[in-house]
Amino acid sequence: MTEHSFLKYNTDFELFGTQHLVVIALMIGLSILLSILGRYYFNEKTKLWVSRFMSVSISFWALIYVVILMGLGKFNYKTDLPFELCNMMAVLLPVLMWKPTFKVHQVLYFLILAGTMQAVLTPYLYNGFPNFIFIKYWWIHAGLVVFAVYHTAAFRFRPTLKSIWYSFLALNGYVLLMAVVNLILGSNYVYIMGKPPTASALDYLGPWPVYILMSELIGVVIFFLTYLPIVLTRKRRKEVNPSAS
């Protein structure tokens, strides 16, 4: 596979540089626009097909990334499989939400928004546009945020306090699964076998396994923070939620 601008690695990405700010602006703009269209203008069929298109396109980039790395001869099964939380959600999104339900959405809402918060604000990224890693990174992370916000508004899915704990249980189940995968592959997905080799926020949370427990506590706090928009925008009249009944 010949390297050109799309495939060639670069170091053009700059934290809060032009490309970063443009992506964040697009993410916020699309979240607002699609939420308004979905809530007030789309019929049920259109809502569904917009949802399906988004889920398939997000999943596509998580999978094609692996294919491209294989084609370049740079694939490493210990680091490049889509086992990180955001990548795994991206891969499974069309399956989980082909027919949107509140039961699934209430879990994905918190996992997506809490899981992508740091990835959007402080991305671990070197490659700038138009490199495939840049496109993959933002199509997944920003795309998941737009997807979660759109679903909440368009389908009137409003997570509850109980949803936080369902999501927390799902997250811990995922971490346990990744622990087994890591033992089998000799990998360190989700950084539960040890801290990343480069400096990270985990360095401030103590040694292994203390930083894992501290991450759990911080995760609960972030879950509650992502619940605030639901509380602040909740209307006095009860939202009709067919999938929750």
Buried (B, 14 or more C-beta within 10 A) or exposed (E): EEEEEEBEEBEBBEEEEEBBEEBBEEBBEBBBEBBBBBBEEBEEEEBBEBBBEBBEBBBBBBBBBBEBBEEBEEBEEEEBBBBBBBBBBBBBBBEBBEEBBBEBBBBBBBBBBBBBBBBBEEBEBBBBBBBBBBBBBBBBBBBBBBBBBBBBBBBBBBBEEEBBEBBBEBBEEBBEBBBEBBEEBEBBBBBBBEBEEEEBEBEEBEEEEEBBEBBEEBBBEBBBEBBEEBEEEEEEEEEEEEBBE
